[in-house]
Amino acid sequence: MCSSTPSESTPQTIVAHEVPDLARPAALFGHFGRCTMLVETAVYGFLRRFCPDYGGGYWRFYELSNGGFYMAPTMPAVRIRVPSNGFEGTLSADAAGITVCLFVFSHLSFQFSKDVMFSSHFHWLRDFASDHAEAAGIFAAID
Protein backbone atom coordinates (compact mmCIF):
# COMPACT_ATOMS: atom_id res chain seq x y z
CA MET A 1 0.00 0.00 0.00
CA CYS A 2 0.99 3.62 -0.53
CA SER A 3 0.18 5.12 2.86
CA SER A 4 0.16 8.55 4.40
CA THR A 5 -1.60 9.67 7.56
CA PRO A 6 -4.02 12.60 7.35
CA SER A 7 -3.29 15.50 9.67
CA GLU A 8 -5.38 15.69 12.82
CA SER A 9 -6.48 19.30 12.43
CA THR A 10 -6.87 21.69 9.55
CA PRO A 11 -5.98 25.35 10.12
CA GLN A 12 -8.46 28.03 9.03
CA THR A 13 -6.11 29.53 6.45
CA ILE A 14 -4.15 27.00 4.43
CA VAL A 15 -0.73 28.23 3.38
CA ALA A 16 1.52 26.84 0.63
CA HIS A 17 5.28 26.72 1.21
CA GLU A 18 7.62 26.08 -1.71
CA VAL A 19 9.86 23.09 -1.08
CA PRO A 20 13.56 24.03 -1.39
CA ASP A 21 15.47 22.23 -4.16
CA LEU A 22 17.48 20.03 -1.82
CA ALA A 23 14.37 18.90 0.05
CA ARG A 24 12.32 17.96 -3.02
CA PRO A 25 13.04 14.19 -3.11
CA ALA A 26 12.36 13.82 0.61
CA ALA A 27 9.14 15.85 0.35
CA LEU A 28 7.76 13.73 -2.49
CA PHE A 29 8.67 10.51 -0.72
CA GLY A 30 7.28 11.84 2.57
CA HIS A 31 3.89 12.40 0.96
CA PHE A 32 3.67 9.43 -1.39
CA GLY A 33 6.16 6.80 -0.24
CA ARG A 34 6.66 4.04 -2.75
CA CYS A 35 4.09 5.72 -5.04
CA THR A 36 6.35 8.75 -5.56
CA MET A 37 7.24 7.95 -9.17
CA LEU A 38 3.65 7.02 -9.97
CA VAL A 39 2.43 10.43 -8.76
CA GLU A 40 5.15 12.42 -10.49
CA THR A 41 4.70 10.59 -13.80
CA ALA A 42 0.91 10.95 -13.63
CA VAL A 43 1.14 14.72 -13.01
CA TYR A 44 3.36 15.24 -16.06
CA GLY A 45 1.13 12.95 -18.13
CA PHE A 46 -2.09 14.74 -17.22
CA LEU A 47 -0.61 18.12 -18.14
CA ARG A 48 0.55 16.69 -21.49
CA ARG A 49 -2.99 15.43 -22.05
CA PHE A 50 -4.61 18.78 -21.18
CA CYS A 51 -2.00 21.12 -22.68
CA PRO A 52 -0.54 20.16 -26.06
CA ASP A 53 1.96 23.05 -25.74
CA TYR A 54 3.57 21.47 -22.68
CA GLY A 55 6.91 19.88 -23.52
CA GLY A 56 8.40 19.27 -20.10
CA GLY A 57 10.35 21.49 -17.78
CA TYR A 58 11.06 22.33 -14.18
CA TRP A 59 8.23 22.11 -11.65
CA ARG A 60 7.94 23.78 -8.26
CA PHE A 61 6.83 21.63 -5.33
CA TYR A 62 4.60 23.00 -2.58
CA GLU A 63 3.63 21.62 0.82
CA LEU A 64 0.43 22.85 2.40
CA SER A 65 -0.03 23.72 6.04
CA ASN A 66 -2.95 21.24 6.22
CA GLY A 67 -0.74 18.30 5.20
CA GLY A 68 -1.27 18.54 1.45
CA PHE A 69 1.10 18.80 -1.48
CA TYR A 70 1.06 19.94 -5.10
CA MET A 71 3.37 20.61 -8.01
CA ALA A 72 3.26 23.49 -10.49
CA PRO A 73 5.12 23.92 -13.79
CA THR A 74 7.28 26.99 -14.38
CA MET A 75 5.42 28.49 -17.32
CA PRO A 76 3.93 32.00 -17.55
CA ALA A 77 0.40 30.74 -18.35
CA VAL A 78 -1.06 27.44 -19.37
CA ARG A 79 -3.80 26.90 -21.93
CA ILE A 80 -5.83 23.94 -20.63
CA ARG A 81 -8.41 21.87 -22.47
CA VAL A 82 -10.21 19.11 -20.57
CA PRO A 83 -12.11 17.01 -23.14
CA SER A 84 -14.09 15.06 -20.52
CA ASN A 85 -15.93 18.16 -19.27
CA GLY A 86 -15.50 20.71 -22.07
CA PHE A 87 -13.36 23.15 -20.06
CA GLU A 88 -11.08 25.39 -22.10
CA GLY A 89 -9.20 28.26 -20.54
CA THR A 90 -5.91 29.81 -19.57
CA LEU A 91 -4.65 29.38 -16.03
CA SER A 92 -1.53 30.55 -14.26
CA ALA A 93 1.11 27.87 -13.86
CA ASP A 94 0.20 27.62 -10.17
CA ALA A 95 -3.51 27.11 -10.89
CA ALA A 96 -2.72 24.64 -13.68
CA GLY A 97 -0.53 22.65 -11.30
CA ILE A 98 -3.28 22.55 -8.69
CA THR A 99 -5.79 21.46 -11.35
CA VAL A 100 -3.60 18.67 -12.68
CA CYS A 101 -2.73 17.44 -9.17
CA LEU A 102 -6.43 17.34 -8.26
CA PHE A 103 -7.06 15.18 -11.32
CA VAL A 104 -4.17 12.88 -10.42
CA PHE A 105 -5.17 12.51 -6.76
CA SER A 106 -8.77 11.79 -7.75
CA HIS A 107 -7.74 9.25 -10.38
CA LEU A 108 -5.35 7.48 -8.02
CA SER A 109 -7.87 7.49 -5.17
CA PHE A 110 -10.05 5.19 -7.27
CA GLN A 111 -7.12 3.05 -8.36
CA PHE A 112 -6.00 2.64 -4.72
CA SER A 113 -9.45 2.78 -3.11
CA LYS A 114 -8.44 0.84 0.01
CA ASP A 115 -5.84 3.48 0.91
CA VAL A 116 -6.85 6.98 2.07
CA MET A 117 -3.61 8.66 0.99
CA PHE A 118 -4.78 9.92 -2.40
CA SER A 119 -8.28 10.88 -1.30
CA SER A 120 -6.75 12.76 1.64
CA HIS A 121 -4.38 14.61 -0.68
CA PHE A 122 -7.29 15.43 -2.99
CA HIS A 123 -9.33 16.93 -0.14
CA TRP A 124 -6.38 18.85 1.34
CA LEU A 125 -5.58 20.37 -2.05
CA ARG A 126 -9.23 21.08 -2.86
CA ASP A 127 -9.54 22.92 0.47
CA PHE A 128 -6.51 25.03 -0.45
CA ALA A 129 -7.83 25.63 -3.99
CA SER A 130 -11.12 26.98 -2.67
CA ASP A 131 -9.28 30.12 -1.44
CA HIS A 132 -7.00 30.43 -4.48
CA ALA A 133 -7.26 33.58 -6.61
CA GLU A 134 -8.16 31.35 -9.58
CA ALA A 135 -10.56 29.07 -7.70
CA ALA A 136 -13.32 29.55 -10.30
CA GLY A 137 -11.07 28.36 -13.14
CA ILE A 138 -9.65 25.46 -11.12
CA PHE A 139 -13.10 24.20 -10.15
CA ALA A 140 -14.48 24.68 -13.67
CA ALA A 141 -11.60 22.59 -15.01
CA ILE A 142 -12.11 19.72 -12.54
CA ASP A 143 -15.92 19.73 -12.67
C-alpha positions as CSV (number, residue, x, y, z in Angstrom):
1,M,0.0,0.0,0.0
2,C,1.0,3.6,-0.5
3,S,0.2,5.1,2.9
4,S,0.2,8.6,4.4
5,T,-1.6,9.7,7.6
6,P,-4.0,12.6,7.3
7,S,-3.3,15.5,9.7
8,E,-5.4,15.7,12.8
9,S,-6.5,19.3,12.4
10,T,-6.9,21.7,9.5
11,P,-6.0,25.3,10.1
12,Q,-8.5,28.0,9.0
13,T,-6.1,29.5,6.4
14,I,-4.2,27.0,4.4
15,V,-0.7,28.2,3.4
16,A,1.5,26.8,0.6
17,H,5.3,26.7,1.2
18,E,7.6,26.1,-1.7
19,V,9.9,23.1,-1.1
20,P,13.6,24.0,-1.4
21,D,15.5,22.2,-4.2
22,L,17.5,20.0,-1.8
23,A,14.4,18.9,0.1
24,R,12.3,18.0,-3.0
25,P,13.0,14.2,-3.1
26,A,12.4,13.8,0.6
27,A,9.1,15.9,0.3
28,L,7.8,13.7,-2.5
29,F,8.7,10.5,-0.7
30,G,7.3,11.8,2.6
31,H,3.9,12.4,1.0
32,F,3.7,9.4,-1.4
33,G,6.2,6.8,-0.2
34,R,6.7,4.0,-2.8
35,C,4.1,5.7,-5.0
36,T,6.3,8.8,-5.6
37,M,7.2,7.9,-9.2
38,L,3.6,7.0,-10.0
39,V,2.4,10.4,-8.8
40,E,5.1,12.4,-10.5
41,T,4.7,10.6,-13.8
42,A,0.9,11.0,-13.6
43,V,1.1,14.7,-13.0
44,Y,3.4,15.2,-16.1
45,G,1.1,12.9,-18.1
46,F,-2.1,14.7,-17.2
47,L,-0.6,18.1,-18.1
48,R,0.5,16.7,-21.5
49,R,-3.0,15.4,-22.1
50,F,-4.6,18.8,-21.2
51,C,-2.0,21.1,-22.7
52,P,-0.5,20.2,-26.1
53,D,2.0,23.0,-25.7
54,Y,3.6,21.5,-22.7
55,G,6.9,19.9,-23.5
56,G,8.4,19.3,-20.1
57,G,10.3,21.5,-17.8
58,Y,11.1,22.3,-14.2
59,W,8.2,22.1,-11.6
60,R,7.9,23.8,-8.3
61,F,6.8,21.6,-5.3
62,Y,4.6,23.0,-2.6
63,E,3.6,21.6,0.8
64,L,0.4,22.8,2.4
65,S,0.0,23.7,6.0
66,N,-3.0,21.2,6.2
67,G,-0.7,18.3,5.2
68,G,-1.3,18.5,1.4
69,F,1.1,18.8,-1.5
70,Y,1.1,19.9,-5.1
71,M,3.4,20.6,-8.0
72,A,3.3,23.5,-10.5
73,P,5.1,23.9,-13.8
74,T,7.3,27.0,-14.4
75,M,5.4,28.5,-17.3
76,P,3.9,32.0,-17.6
77,A,0.4,30.7,-18.3
78,V,-1.1,27.4,-19.4
79,R,-3.8,26.9,-21.9
80,I,-5.8,23.9,-20.6
81,R,-8.4,21.9,-22.5
82,V,-10.2,19.1,-20.6
83,P,-12.1,17.0,-23.1
84,S,-14.1,15.1,-20.5
85,N,-15.9,18.2,-19.3
86,G,-15.5,20.7,-22.1
87,F,-13.4,23.1,-20.1
88,E,-11.1,25.4,-22.1
89,G,-9.2,28.3,-20.5
90,T,-5.9,29.8,-19.6
91,L,-4.7,29.4,-16.0
92,S,-1.5,30.6,-14.3
93,A,1.1,27.9,-13.9
94,D,0.2,27.6,-10.2
95,A,-3.5,27.1,-10.9
96,A,-2.7,24.6,-13.7
97,G,-0.5,22.7,-11.3
98,I,-3.3,22.6,-8.7
99,T,-5.8,21.5,-11.4
100,V,-3.6,18.7,-12.7
101,C,-2.7,17.4,-9.2
102,L,-6.4,17.3,-8.3
103,F,-7.1,15.2,-11.3
104,V,-4.2,12.9,-10.4
105,F,-5.2,12.5,-6.8
106,S,-8.8,11.8,-7.7
107,H,-7.7,9.3,-10.4
108,L,-5.3,7.5,-8.0
109,S,-7.9,7.5,-5.2
110,F,-10.1,5.2,-7.3
111,Q,-7.1,3.1,-8.4
112,F,-6.0,2.6,-4.7
113,S,-9.4,2.8,-3.1
114,K,-8.4,0.8,0.0
115,D,-5.8,3.5,0.9
116,V,-6.9,7.0,2.1
117,M,-3.6,8.7,1.0
118,F,-4.8,9.9,-2.4
119,S,-8.3,10.9,-1.3
120,S,-6.7,12.8,1.6
121,H,-4.4,14.6,-0.7
122,F,-7.3,15.4,-3.0
123,H,-9.3,16.9,-0.1
124,W,-6.4,18.8,1.3
125,L,-5.6,20.4,-2.1
126,R,-9.2,21.1,-2.9
127,D,-9.5,22.9,0.5
128,F,-6.5,25.0,-0.5
129,A,-7.8,25.6,-4.0
130,S,-11.1,27.0,-2.7
131,D,-9.3,30.1,-1.4
132,H,-7.0,30.4,-4.5
133,A,-7.3,33.6,-6.6
134,E,-8.2,31.4,-9.6
135,A,-10.6,29.1,-7.7
136,A,-13.3,29.6,-10.3
137,G,-11.1,28.4,-13.1
138,I,-9.6,25.5,-11.1
139,F,-13.1,24.2,-10.2
140,A,-14.5,24.7,-13.7
141,A,-11.6,22.6,-15.0
142,I,-12.1,19.7,-12.5
143,D,-15.9,19.7,-12.7
